[in-house]
Amino acid sequence: MEHAVNKTALNNSIRIVSKKMPHVHSVSMGVWVNVGARDESSSESGLSHFIEHMIFKGTEKRTAFQIAKEFDAIGGHTNAFTSAENTCYHAKVLDTHLETMIDILSDIFLNSVFDEKEVENERAVIFQEIGMVEDSPDEYIHVLSGRNFWGDNSLGRSVLGTRENIAGFNSHTIKGFFHKLYQPERIVISAAGNLEHNRLVDLIGPVFESIRPGNSFPERITPQGNSMVNLHQRQLEQVHICLGTKGMSITDPRRYAYSLMNTILGGNMSSRLFQEIREKRGLAYSVYSFISSYVDTGIFGAYAGLNPKNARKATELILKEISSLKQTRVDPNELKDAKEHTKGSLMLASESNDNQMVRLAQNETHFGRYIPLEEIANNIESVTQDDILHLAESLFQKTRFALTLLGPVIHENDFKDILTL
């Protein structure tokens, strides 16, 4: 049985959610802001991620070194990440250091100075981060694929931004974006571990209630998605393939069937893509399917890295396996195995307070409530063969796919006619 989840809303609409896990000796906490790369204009692209870096670079009472040293002194771990729709600042410490962790996280979130000298230093770091992604073709292909599929919409831009934008940002630009978009109604503070909710609220409430409500927030425009083949020539040993089509939003009622369909197609080692492309034919070392879901839309895709001479063949096989999902009901045993795999992964992840902290924030942001594991497991179990068949029929339509390739692709004409099912 799960322990109770508690929730408190501050006067300025910031929500605090927590889950007590008395069997652990730590607390994982995150300050989540429902702001990300898709909330930026083209000239602002990269600002959310830049802010994520700058938050740790000094406050009115702590230098960047002091922030790092104080976390290290209590054996804590702290980090942050930026996605298309969220930015999260998180930390994990022993439960005896909860107050210290909250003091540091509160300070960096509320009192960062965004010093111009630190901006210059971090600008160089972000340039290196962009270069690192571009030097990792199995990662960079997803950036290119998003740009190909979503086009000019903000979802098609890299979270890291462009070198041109990064070069032009200064302290004033960063501060302006931060104060405009970091509005209290878009903030959720989540914590999981050996803690008491009332004490958590007593420590967080007085400082975070100082954030004032904002006036406006940019509208998120839902893109339609493109269907095209896009090739990026690069001298590599492999060609990296990313095939994508429009998927579903995070809150779509069919998300349980969606997840199981992904598992069956390419979500584990017994999946159809892994077995057909790697195990039976030896065409690729890495091959998988994936889903990326947002508040209003999503993408369903597949990736493979392989010898250039096998690029056409592998793409055809991926499309064939996708097509089979809408032509024939999945085998009952295949569906049963996918359900057990999904439920098992969910339950194993629930033993980590880091994962529980993430689930708390995501549930609150998207559903306004905590969704118990039992409810999720029941919804997974209720998915039928027909549910997956009808979902595949709905999603996998002709002219809806985008294909992106990165590597030494010589014969571009080989792929002009491939996007048919």
C-alpha positions, 0 to 999 in steps of 0.5 A, spaced: 500 500 500 502 506 498 503 512 503 499 518 503 501 524 498 500 531 501 498 537 497 498 544 500 497 551 495 500 557 497 497 564 497 500 565 490 498 558 487 505 555 488 503 548 490 507 543 494 506 536 494 510 530 498 510 523 499 513 520 505 517 514 504 519 512 511 524 506 509 529 511 506 534 515 509 534 521 504 529 526 501 529 528 494 526 535 492 525 538 486 523 545 484 519 545 477 517 550 473 512 549 467 516 553 462 521 550 457 524 551 450 517 551 447 515 557 450 521 561 447 520 565 441 526 564 435 530 570 438 529 567 445 531 560 443 536 557 449 534 562 454 530 557 459 536 552 458 541 558 459 537 560 466 538 553 468 545 553 468 545 560 471 541 559 477 547 555 480 552 561 479 551 565 485 546 569 489 546 575 493 549 571 499 553 565 496 558 565 490 557 559 485 563 555 489 559 556 496 553 553 493 557 547 490 561 546 497 555 547 501 552 541 497 558 537 497 559 538 505 552 535 506 554 529 501 548 532 497 547 531 490 544 537 486 542 538 478 537 541 473 534 540 467 530 543 461 525 540 457 520 543 451 515 544 457 519 544 464 525 546 467 527 542 474 532 544 479 533 538 484 537 535 489 537 529 494 540 529 501 540 525 507 533 526 511 537 530 517 539 535 512 533 537 509 533 544 512 540 545 509 537 543 502 531 547 502 535 553 504 540 552 498 535 551 493 530 557 495 536 561 495 538 560 488 531 560 485 529 566 488 536 570 489 540 568 483 544 575 481 545 572 474 552 576 474 555 578 467 561 575 468 558 568 470 554 569 464 560 570 459 563 564 463 557 560 462 556 562 455 562 558 453 560 552 457 554 552 453 557 552 446 561 546 449 555 543 450 552 544 443 558 541 440 558 535 445 551 534 442 553 535 435 559 530 436 554 525 438 550 522 432 545 518 436 543 524 440 544 529 434 539 525 430 533 526 435 535 534 434 535 534 427 528 529 427 525 534 431 526 540 427 524 536 421 518 534 423 515 540 427 518 545 422 518 552 425 514 551 431 518 552 437 518 544 439 522 543 433 528 547 436 533 545 440 533 546 447 540 548 447 538 554 443 543 556 437 550 559 437 548 565 435 542 566 440 547 564 446 552 569 443 547 575 444 544 573 451 546 578 457 544 578 464 539 583 462 536 578 457 536 573 462 533 576 468 527 579 463 525 572 461 526 569 468 522 574 471 517 574 465 515 567 465 517 564 472 510 565 475 508 562 481 502 558 478 507 555 474 511 552 479 510 545 483 515 543 489 515 536 490 519 532 495 519 524 496 523 521 502 523 520 509 520 527 511 513 530 514 509 534 509 507 540 515 515 541 516 516 541 509 511 547 508 513 551 514 520 551 511 518 552 504 512 557 504 515 563 507 520 564 502 516 562 496 510 566 497 514 572 496 514 570 488 509 575 485 503 572 480 505 574 473 501 578 468 501 573 461 504 567 458 505 566 451 500 561 448 503 554 446 501 553 439 500 546 437 504 544 430 501 539 425 507 535 424 511 535 417 511 529 412 518 529 408 525 526 408 531 530 410 538 527 409 544 530 413 551 528 410 556 527 414 562 522 414 561 517 419 561 510 420 554 509 420 547 512 418 543 514 423 535 513 422 530 517 425 522 516 423 517 519 426 509 521 426 504 525 430 503 521 437 499 523 443 499 528 448 501 526 455 493 526 458 490 523 452 486 517 455 489 512 450 496 513 453 496 506 456 495 503 450 500 508 447 505 506 452 504 498 451 504 499 443 511 502 444 513 497 448 511 491 443 514 495 437 521 497 440 521 498 447 525 492 450 529 486 447 523 482 446 520 487 441 519 487 434 524 491 432 529 489 436 528 482 434 527 483 427 532 488 425 538 486 430 537 479 432 534 476 426 538 480 421 544 483 425 543 490 421 544 494 427 546 494 434 542 500 437 534 500 434 528 502 438 522 506 438 520 511 443 514 516 444 515 524 446 509 527 449 507 534 450 501 537 453 497 538 447 501 533 442 506 528 441 511 524 437 511 517 436 518 514 433 523 509 431 531 510 431 536 505 428 544 506 427 547 502 422 551 500 416 550 505 410 548 500 405 543 497 410 539 504 411 534 503 406 532 496 408 532 497 415 527 503 414 523 499 410 523 494 415 521 499 421 515 501 416 513 494 415 513 493 423 509 499 424 504 497 418 503 490 421 500 494 428 494 497 424 493 490 420 493 485 425 491 484 432 497 483 437 498 476 439 495 475 446 501 473 449 505 479 446 500 484 449 500 480 456 508 480 456 508 488 455 503 489 460 508 485 465 514 489 463 510 496 463 508 494 470 514 491 473 518 497 470 513 502 474 513 498 480 521 498 480 522 505 479 517 507 485 522 504 490 526 510 488 524 517 491 528 520 485 522 517 481 517 518 486 519 526 486 518 526 479 512 523 478 509 527 484 510 533 480 508 531 473 502 528 476 500 535 479 502 539 473 498 535 468 492 532 472 492 536 478 492 530 482 496 524 484 495 518 480 496 512 485 500 506 482 494 501 483 490 506 478 495 506 473 496 498 473 489 497 473 489 502 467 494 498 463 491 491 465 485 493 462 488 495 455 485 490 449 488 488 443 482 492 439 485 498 443 492 497 440 489 496 433 484 502 433 490 506 436 495 504 430 489 505 425 488 512 428 496 514 428 499 511 422 496 514 416 500 515 409 503 522 408 504 523 416 511 520 417 518 524 417 524 521 416 531 524 418 538 521 416 544 523 419 551 520 416 554 518 409 548 517 405 550 517 398 544 516 394 538 521 396 533 518 391 533 511 394 529 515 400 524 519 396 519 514 395 519 510 402 514 514 406 508 510 404 505 504 408 
